[in-house]
Amino acid sequence: MKKIMILSGAGLSAESGISTFRDSDGLWEGYDVMKVCSTKGWIEDRAYVTDFYNKRRTALKDKEPNHAHKVLAKLEKKYYGRFIHLTQNIDNLLEKAGAKEVIHLHGTLTDLRCEACTKTFDIGYAPQTGNEVCPHCGNKRVRHNVVMFGEAAPEYVHIQQAVKECSLFICIGTSGAVIDVIPIAKAFKHSIIIDPKRQKTVSMYDPKTYIDEYFEHFIQKKASEAMEDMMGIVDKFMKG
């Protein structure tokens, strides 16, 4: 049975006004990335990091899914049970668009995580005040549910599982800087990459210059503008 693996990144949500994770100056909306996204930064100043995620969570409330989110939600429904969507994004725009089976590799903004039992619970768009109590175990030491540099990303186990199960790989809006997509693309005979610009490979051992050279199809457009082209390839492949 043919199955689809999707890996999406910041480029998927950028058109909805969600800022990309890392700009060229190493800042994320004015914050030093390594101070707000690393275990070292968390240990040094929990209040500073908590304030950062509170602002991201509040800002998310008014953001709406774009055309790409909506098409991907419909694609999940159309090929239900034959579709694995892994996203690096911590927003909930795919779910707002109607998606039900999204795997968030780096966590979720609208949840908090208990540091005792490690379970998560929904906080919506509210700021974390420090008075929250884990509903699972009663512990008061809770934190944002976003994976930081320096700690394990438990959901990564789904990447290799998806590679084993699927026969079409679709990469949307990710430069490959956090998750190297080249080894994944190499594992597939059929693949699509969607990006408005060509991304150079970073390893001196890669024989090809651009990441898209490892994919069967390169749609050089923004995510929302690429959906019709993508769906044409997907439907042809799934029905073939």
Rosetta silent file (secondary structure, phi, psi, omega in degrees, C-alpha in Angstrom):
SEQUENCE: MKKIMILSGAGLSAESGISTFRDSDGLWEGYDVMKVCSTKGWIEDRAYVTDFYNKRRTALKDKEPNHAHKVLAKLEKKYYGRFIHLTQNIDNLLEKAGAKEVIHLHGTLTDLRCEACTKTFDIGYAPQTGNEVCPHCGNKRVRHNVVMFGEAAPEYVHIQQAVKECSLFICIGTSGAVIDVIPIAKAFKHSIIIDPKRQKTVSMYDPKTYIDEYFEHFIQKKASEAMEDMMGIVDKFMKG
SCORE:     score description
SCORE:     0.000 S_00000001
   1 L     0.000  128.439  179.621    0.000    0.000    0.000 S_00000001
   2 L   -73.536  134.216  177.736    1.399    3.389   -1.004 S_00000001
   3 L  -131.769  153.360 -177.197    1.820    5.861    1.831 S_00000001
   4 E  -108.892  132.942  171.956    2.891    9.504    1.959 S_00000001
   5 E  -111.240  126.234  176.526    5.436   10.995    4.338 S_00000001
   6 E  -116.478  135.413  170.935    5.412   14.765    4.782 S_00000001
   7 E  -122.754  115.690 -178.633    8.039   16.769    6.642 S_00000001
   8 E  -114.263  155.212 -179.674    7.117   20.431    7.025 S_00000001
   9 L  -136.182 -160.691 -172.373    8.991   23.379    8.450 S_00000001
  10 H   -57.821  -30.580 -179.440    8.763   27.105    9.038 S_00000001
  11 H   -62.105  -22.051  178.027    8.074   27.880    5.391 S_00000001
  12 H   -68.971  -39.666 -175.010    4.647   26.273    5.755 S_00000001
  13 H   -99.238   -6.958 -177.639    3.486   28.761    8.390 S_00000001
  14 H   -58.281  -37.031 -178.454    5.463   31.824    7.293 S_00000001
  15 H   -72.289   -9.585  175.187    2.612   32.963    5.035 S_00000001
  16 H   -96.334    5.200  178.001    0.325   33.003    8.080 S_00000001
  17 L    90.099   13.306  176.137    2.589   35.500    9.815 S_00000001
  18 L   -87.153  120.704 -177.101    4.512   33.026   11.969 S_00000001
  19 L   -66.090  147.146  178.680    8.123   34.193   12.136 S_00000001
  20 L   -71.203  154.144 -172.208   10.780   31.745   11.060 S_00000001
  21 L   -59.739  -48.063 -174.589   12.797   30.117   13.816 S_00000001
  22 L  -135.030  122.648  175.070   16.210   31.555   13.040 S_00000001
  23 L   -91.417  175.274 -175.621   17.128   34.594   11.004 S_00000001
  24 L   -64.553  -22.235 -179.378   20.601   35.288    9.647 S_00000001
  25 L   -92.209    7.588  176.579   21.473   37.395   12.689 S_00000001
  26 L    77.247   16.597 -178.916   20.746   34.562   15.129 S_00000001
  27 E  -112.584  151.761  173.529   17.657   36.248   16.553 S_00000001
  28 E  -125.747  102.699 -177.085   14.057   35.089   16.853 S_00000001
  29 L    51.848   45.119  175.803   11.783   38.129   17.115 S_00000001
  30 L    88.379   -4.397 -179.698   14.503   40.080   18.882 S_00000001
  31 E  -103.365  144.056  173.217   15.592   37.287   21.220 S_00000001
  32 E   -67.532  119.411 -176.597   18.935   35.484   21.162 S_00000001
  33 H   -53.861  -44.651 -175.652   18.055   32.005   19.900 S_00000001
  34 H   -72.082  -16.168  176.513   20.537   30.249   22.165 S_00000001
  35 H   -84.143  -31.706 -176.244   19.182   32.015   25.244 S_00000001
  36 H  -104.732   -9.796 -175.449   15.550   31.033   24.659 S_00000001
  37 L  -125.583   22.231  179.024   15.970   27.717   22.826 S_00000001
  38 E  -131.387  153.340  177.558   18.719   25.917   24.751 S_00000001
  39 H   -63.820  -32.554  177.691   18.861   24.016   28.004 S_00000001
  40 H   -62.382  -46.222  178.555   21.732   26.300   29.064 S_00000001
  41 H   -63.602  -37.936  179.406   19.562   29.370   28.597 S_00000001
  42 H   -64.550  -42.385  179.642   16.700   27.679   30.443 S_00000001
  43 H   -66.979  -38.357 -176.888   18.884   26.843   33.434 S_00000001
  44 H   -73.947  -35.118 -175.915   20.326   30.354   33.579 S_00000001
  45 L  -154.971   83.791 -178.953   17.042   32.270   33.350 S_00000001
  46 H   -62.469  -37.225 -177.932   13.757   30.369   33.431 S_00000001
  47 H   -64.534  -40.642 -179.954   11.719   33.574   33.725 S_00000001
  48 H   -64.084  -44.412 -179.693   13.257   35.045   30.563 S_00000001
  49 H   -68.189  -42.173  178.960   12.601   31.899   28.550 S_00000001
  50 H   -60.853  -41.392  178.774    9.063   31.559   29.925 S_00000001
  51 H   -61.305  -39.882  178.824    8.338   35.172   28.934 S_00000001
  52 H   -60.597  -48.675 -178.173    9.509   34.435   25.401 S_00000001
  53 H   -72.508  -29.134  173.828    7.158   31.470   24.974 S_00000001
  54 H   -60.387  -43.161 -179.741    4.303   33.356   26.635 S_00000001
  55 H   -68.266  -38.478  178.132    4.605   36.021   23.945 S_00000001
  56 H   -65.094  -39.761 -178.348    4.783   33.433   21.156 S_00000001
  57 H   -66.803  -44.901  179.192    1.697   31.688   22.556 S_00000001
  58 H   -62.481  -41.949 -179.141   -0.312   34.904   22.848 S_00000001
  59 H   -65.876  -27.522 -177.606    0.649   35.950   19.313 S_00000001
  60 H   -68.995  -25.614 -173.752   -0.505   32.590   17.951 S_00000001
  61 L   -54.289  -40.696 -175.225   -4.122   33.167   18.997 S_00000001
  62 L   -95.179    2.514  179.439   -4.963   35.418   16.059 S_00000001
  63 L   -81.478  140.641 -177.298   -2.978   33.540   13.420 S_00000001
  64 L  -119.225  149.287  177.865   -5.004   31.645   10.831 S_00000001
  65 L   -63.803  144.523  176.591   -4.085   28.687    8.602 S_00000001
  66 L   -94.716 -175.855 -175.848   -3.148   29.552    5.050 S_00000001
  67 H   -57.686  -38.243 -178.352   -4.076   27.739    1.847 S_00000001
  68 H   -64.998  -43.478  176.960   -1.262   25.214    2.265 S_00000001
  69 H   -57.006  -44.268 -176.415   -2.415   24.183    5.752 S_00000001
  70 H   -67.082  -40.180  178.494   -5.946   23.685    4.440 S_00000001
  71 H   -66.297  -40.962  179.881   -4.861   21.599    1.450 S_00000001
  72 H   -66.377  -33.966  176.305   -2.667   19.394    3.652 S_00000001
  73 H   -66.042  -40.404  177.436   -5.586   18.861    6.038 S_00000001
  74 H   -68.119  -35.931  179.096   -7.746   17.775    3.089 S_00000001
  75 H   -64.784  -40.083  176.711   -4.943   15.546    1.833 S_00000001
  76 H   -59.671  -43.766 -179.971   -4.812   13.794    5.203 S_00000001
  77 H   -67.246  -40.975 -177.659   -8.547   13.152    5.021 S_00000001
  78 H   -64.681  -39.577 -178.751   -8.383   11.993    1.398 S_00000001
  79 L  -115.946   44.053 -177.080   -5.635    9.475    2.100 S_00000001
  80 L   -58.502  132.480 -177.753   -6.450    8.741    5.717 S_00000001
  81 L    86.871   -7.584  179.807   -4.360    5.903    7.070 S_00000001
  82 L  -126.530   30.345 -168.051   -1.891    6.342    4.212 S_00000001
  83 E  -148.146  122.912  177.029   -0.498    9.669    5.331 S_00000001
  84 E  -124.869  115.015 -178.941    2.121   10.591    7.957 S_00000001
  85 E  -109.794  113.383  175.404    2.699   14.289    8.583 S_00000001
  86 E  -105.868  127.040  179.132    5.728   15.214   10.680 S_00000001
  87 E  -123.698  143.161  174.190    6.174   18.928   11.343 S_00000001
  88 L   -85.541   -8.954 -176.582    8.986   20.896   12.895 S_00000001
  89 L   -77.205  144.988 -179.611    6.519   23.701   13.619 S_00000001
  90 L  -102.657    1.557  176.844    5.272   24.320   17.147 S_00000001
  91 L   -81.646  174.932 -178.079    2.132   26.208   16.099 S_00000001
  92 L  -115.046   26.461 -174.820   -1.337   24.657   15.800 S_00000001
  93 H   -70.567  -30.958  174.574   -2.290   25.955   12.351 S_00000001
  94 H   -64.217  -41.775  178.131   -2.526   22.501   10.781 S_00000001
  95 H   -67.027  -38.375  176.617   -4.986   21.513   13.502 S_00000001
  96 H   -61.563  -30.530 -179.994   -6.920   24.760   13.003 S_00000001
  97 L   -79.784   -9.700  177.911   -7.196   23.783    9.326 S_00000001
  98 L   114.144   -0.620  178.987   -8.725   20.443   10.296 S_00000001
  99 L   -69.288  144.166 -175.754   -5.735   18.081   10.420 S_00000001
 100 L  -116.920  -23.884 -169.404   -6.042   15.337   13.029 S_00000001
 101 L  -118.502   42.119 -178.139   -2.883   13.229   12.793 S_00000001
 102 E   -85.038  133.922  175.011   -0.001   15.716   12.967 S_00000001
 103 E  -104.197  114.408 -179.476    3.197   14.674   14.763 S_00000001
 104 E   -89.323  105.405 -174.661    4.960   17.718   16.232 S_00000001
 105 L   -68.236  -27.551 -176.366    8.645   16.834   16.314 S_00000001
 106 L  -114.219   16.008  177.044    9.644   19.855   18.385 S_00000001
 107 E    96.875 -170.763 -174.423    6.647   20.173   20.687 S_00000001
 108 E  -140.153  136.391 -179.738    3.662   22.478   20.847 S_00000001
 109 E   -67.386  -34.764 -172.440    3.194   26.058   22.011 S_00000001
 110 E   -85.009   10.598  175.746   -0.307   25.534   23.364 S_00000001
 111 E  -122.717  156.231  168.371    0.759   22.852   25.859 S_00000001
 112 E  -112.921  157.805 -179.225    2.855   22.844   29.011 S_00000001
 113 E  -122.163  134.521  177.489    5.000   19.917   30.120 S_00000001
 114 E   -77.640  132.148  179.969    5.414   18.578   33.633 S_00000001
 115 L   -82.277   -6.009  178.144    9.062   18.269   34.651 S_00000001
 116 L   -95.003  -58.388 -176.484    8.224   15.430   37.036 S_00000001
 117 L   -97.031   -9.252  177.972    6.057   13.004   35.062 S_00000001
 118 L    70.666    2.985  178.025    6.884   14.545   31.604 S_00000001
 119 L   -76.743  157.377 -178.419    3.223   14.495   30.548 S_00000001
 120 E  -109.255  160.191  174.788    1.731   17.493   28.764 S_00000001
 121 E  -149.860  150.269 -173.673   -1.473   19.440   29.247 S_00000001
 122 E   -74.648  136.157  174.855   -3.245   22.140   27.256 S_00000001
 123 L  -121.200   -3.624 -179.284   -2.913   25.794   28.259 S_00000001
 124 L    67.261 -132.052 -179.282   -4.392   27.256   25.093 S_00000001
 125 L  -107.326   10.895 -177.516   -3.116   30.743   24.376 S_00000001
 126 L   -76.131  149.288  176.146   -2.791   31.808   27.993 S_00000001
 127 L   -73.844  150.739  174.706    0.540   32.917   29.457 S_00000001
 128 L   -80.096  122.955 -174.888    2.250   30.653   31.969 S_00000001
 129 L   -96.979  -18.026 -175.994    2.010   32.425   35.325 S_00000001
 130 L   100.841   -6.229  179.552    3.973   30.030   37.508 S_00000001
 131 L  -100.849    4.465 -177.780    0.873   28.900   39.402 S_00000001
 132 L   -70.341  145.816  177.999    0.089   25.985   37.094 S_00000001
 133 L  -125.383  134.377  179.615   -0.172   22.489   38.536 S_00000001
 134 L   -63.089  123.872 -179.933    0.218   19.313   36.486 S_00000001
 135 L   -71.628  -12.365 -177.644   -3.228   17.678   36.243 S_00000001
 136 L   -88.926  -40.031 -175.721   -1.592   14.265   35.959 S_00000001
 137 L  -130.735   -5.607  177.382    0.615   14.165   39.058 S_00000001
 138 L    84.818    2.836 -179.727    0.055   17.417   40.954 S_00000001
 139 L   -71.961  144.451 -178.453    3.600   18.707   40.492 S_00000001
 140 L   -96.639   -6.413 -178.785    4.009   22.494   40.356 S_00000001
 141 L   -93.570   94.314 -178.921    7.212   22.502   38.348 S_00000001
 142 E  -123.494  160.676 -176.018    6.014   22.778   34.762 S_00000001
 143 E  -144.353  174.858  174.219    7.531   24.323   31.636 S_00000001
 144 E   -60.755  154.771 -179.005    6.867   25.120   27.998 S_00000001
 145 E  -104.387   54.653  177.874    6.425   22.086   25.734 S_00000001
 146 E  -125.607  129.093 -179.463    9.059   22.991   23.154 S_00000001
 147 L   -67.500  131.952 -179.237   12.182   20.905   22.618 S_00000001
 148 L  -106.877  157.601  172.267   15.353   22.890   23.298 S_00000001
 149 E   -59.914  132.859  179.699   18.895   22.487   22.029 S_00000001
 150 L   103.532   -4.265  176.491   20.685   20.201   24.442 S_00000001
 151 L  -130.039  161.052 -177.262   17.790   17.832   25.129 S_00000001
 152 L   -70.035  150.409  174.787   16.370   14.803   23.378 S_00000001
 153 L  -112.250   89.725 -172.582   13.550   15.068   20.851 S_00000001
 154 H   -59.240  -26.916 -178.219   11.554   11.884   21.574 S_00000001
 155 H   -74.087   -9.865  179.217    9.245   12.306   18.588 S_00000001
 156 H   -61.833  -19.962  178.890   12.181   11.885   16.197 S_00000001
 157 H   -59.123  -25.021 -178.988   11.614    8.151   16.444 S_00000001
 158 H   -72.975  -19.640 -177.924    8.713    8.679   14.029 S_00000001
 159 H   -64.923  -54.158 -179.286   11.042    9.865   11.256 S_00000001
 160 H   -65.641  -32.606  177.823   12.695    6.514   10.618 S_00000001
 161 H   -65.076  -41.818  179.014    9.406    4.715   11.086 S_00000001
 162 H   -66.006  -38.502  178.011    7.807    6.892    8.413 S_00000001
 163 H   -60.066  -39.975 -179.791   10.740    6.279    6.062 S_00000001
 164 H   -68.716  -36.052 -172.637   10.190    2.533    6.423 S_00000001
 165 H   -87.719  -26.362 -168.582    6.430    2.713    5.856 S_00000001
 166 L  -102.940  160.339 -178.621    6.113    5.311    3.100 S_00000001
 167 L  -122.387   -5.342  175.044    6.874    5.389   -0.619 S_00000001
 168 E  -133.507  126.946 -179.777    6.502    9.125   -1.361 S_00000001
 169 E  -111.043  127.235  177.526    8.374   11.822    0.577 S_00000001
 170 E  -120.870  122.383 -179.327    7.214   15.455    0.511 S_00000001
 171 E  -111.268  122.383 -174.144    9.403   18.130    2.083 S_00000001
 172 E  -126.417  118.799  169.136    7.746   21.534    2.577 S_00000001
 173 L    65.281   34.243  175.723    9.323   24.761    3.745 S_00000001
 174 L  -131.843  137.136 -177.080   12.408   23.507    5.539 S_00000001
 175 L   -82.193  -11.075 -177.441   16.025   24.369    4.759 S_00000001
 176 L    83.712    9.329 -177.775   17.369   21.154    6.248 S_00000001
 177 L   -73.985  -33.648 -178.775   19.361   23.084    8.861 S_00000001
 178 L   -94.410  -51.588  175.193   17.736   21.347   11.862 S_00000001
 179 L  -111.881  119.212 -179.798   16.756   17.992   10.335 S_00000001
 180 L   -70.204  112.568 -175.742   18.965   16.888    7.459 S_00000001
 181 L   -87.566  -11.361 -178.197   16.533   15.960    4.700 S_00000001
 182 H   -62.384  -49.123  178.223   19.147   14.628    2.276 S_00000001
 183 H   -60.609  -32.646  178.232   19.439   11.143    3.873 S_00000001
 184 H   -68.064  -47.294  179.720   15.647   10.948    3.926 S_00000001
 185 H   -60.111  -37.056  179.440   15.368   11.921    0.263 S_00000001
 186 H   -63.067  -26.478 -177.646   18.017    9.338   -0.627 S_00000001
 187 L   -80.055   -8.055 -176.313   15.824    6.638    0.906 S_00000001
 188 L  -115.495  139.077  172.182   12.956    7.404   -1.491 S_00000001
 189 L   -77.958  -34.397 -177.775   12.596    6.764   -5.201 S_00000001
 190 E  -117.077  126.418 -175.524    9.734    9.256   -5.348 S_00000001
 191 E  -157.032  155.847  179.108    9.979   12.633   -3.620 S_00000001
 192 E  -135.816  136.262  171.025    8.918   16.283   -3.794 S_00000001
 193 E  -123.176  134.673 -179.068   10.534   19.345   -2.266 S_00000001
 194 E  -118.603  119.855 -179.637    8.689   22.668   -2.037 S_00000001
 195 L  -163.036  135.724 -179.650   10.694   25.833   -1.404 S_00000001
 196 L   -70.471  -16.040  177.924   10.639   29.297   -2.988 S_00000001
 197 L  -136.647  158.294  179.295   14.431   29.324   -3.152 S_00000001
 198 L   -78.838  134.697 -179.903   17.180   26.780   -3.666 S_00000001
 199 L  -105.963  128.061  179.492   18.934   25.709   -0.473 S_00000001
 200 E   -76.224  148.411  174.723   22.608   24.809   -0.628 S_00000001
 201 L   -72.329  154.797 -174.964   23.854   21.629    0.977 S_00000001
 202 L  -106.029  -16.455 -177.048   26.017   22.156    4.056 S_00000001
 203 L   -91.901  136.218  177.731   28.242   19.073    4.014 S_00000001
 204 L   -69.005  -13.438 -178.031   31.495   19.021    2.043 S_00000001
 205 L   -90.295   -7.916  178.433   30.811   15.335    1.411 S_00000001
 206 L   -76.499  123.142 -177.946   27.611   15.953   -0.529 S_00000001
 207 L   -72.319  -15.381 -179.187   28.364   15.486   -4.250 S_00000001
 208 L  -107.575  153.619 -173.136   25.504   17.783   -5.220 S_00000001
 209 L   -83.425  -38.429 -175.260   25.336   21.542   -4.617 S_00000001
 210 E  -117.315  146.782 -178.842   21.654   22.021   -3.798 S_00000001
 211 H   -59.116  -39.019 -176.563   19.294   20.024   -1.611 S_00000001
 212 H   -62.181  -18.057  179.552   16.632   19.903   -4.347 S_00000001
 213 H   -69.003  -14.173  178.771   18.998   17.859   -6.525 S_00000001
 214 H   -91.458   -1.641 -177.028   18.297   14.878   -4.248 S_00000001
 215 L  -109.215  152.098  178.532   14.549   15.031   -4.962 S_00000001
 216 L   -69.066  -41.761 -178.839   12.540   13.722   -7.896 S_00000001
 217 E  -126.403  135.461  174.764   10.430   16.899   -8.129 S_00000001
 218 E  -120.295  114.360  176.418   11.337   20.474   -7.118 S_00000001
 219 E  -102.890  103.291 -174.182    8.448   22.948   -6.898 S_00000001
 220 L   -88.728   74.030 -179.545   10.121   26.327   -6.527 S_00000001
 221 L  -147.611  164.983  170.718    7.209   28.243   -5.039 S_00000001
 222 L   -64.529  156.880 -174.741    5.871   29.332   -1.677 S_00000001
 223 H   -53.748  -49.348 -176.580    3.940   26.577    0.080 S_00000001
 224 H   -66.007  -30.031 -178.854    0.471   27.976   -0.640 S_00000001
 225 H   -80.729  -15.024 -175.357    1.348   28.601   -4.294 S_00000001
 226 H   -95.292   -6.337 -170.504    2.701   25.063   -4.742 S_00000001
 227 H   -62.697  -39.051 -179.008   -0.342   23.090   -3.607 S_00000001
 228 H   -65.463  -43.994  177.871   -1.957   22.576   -7.026 S_00000001
 229 H   -62.436  -43.926 -179.602    1.308   21.285   -8.506 S_00000001
 230 H   -61.453  -46.935 -177.391    1.886   19.069   -5.481 S_00000001
 231 H   -63.489  -34.139  177.954   -1.604   17.588   -5.566 S_00000001
 232 H   -62.565  -42.485  178.831   -1.229   16.756   -9.248 S_00000001
 233 H   -69.261  -43.976 -177.793    1.906   14.741   -8.529 S_00000001
 234 H   -62.781  -49.803 -177.908    0.466   13.117   -5.398 S_00000001
 235 H   -63.058  -39.560  178.156   -2.808   12.004   -6.976 S_00000001
 236 H   -63.915  -41.365 -179.930   -1.030   10.615  -10.017 S_00000001
 237 H   -68.237  -45.694 -175.671    1.375    8.672   -7.797 S_00000001
 238 H   -69.027  -28.166 -179.329   -1.261    7.332   -5.419 S_00000001
 239 H   -92.005  -11.180 -175.765   -3.532    6.191   -8.258 S_00000001
 240 L   -76.869    0.000    0.000   -0.717    4.779  -10.389 S_00000001
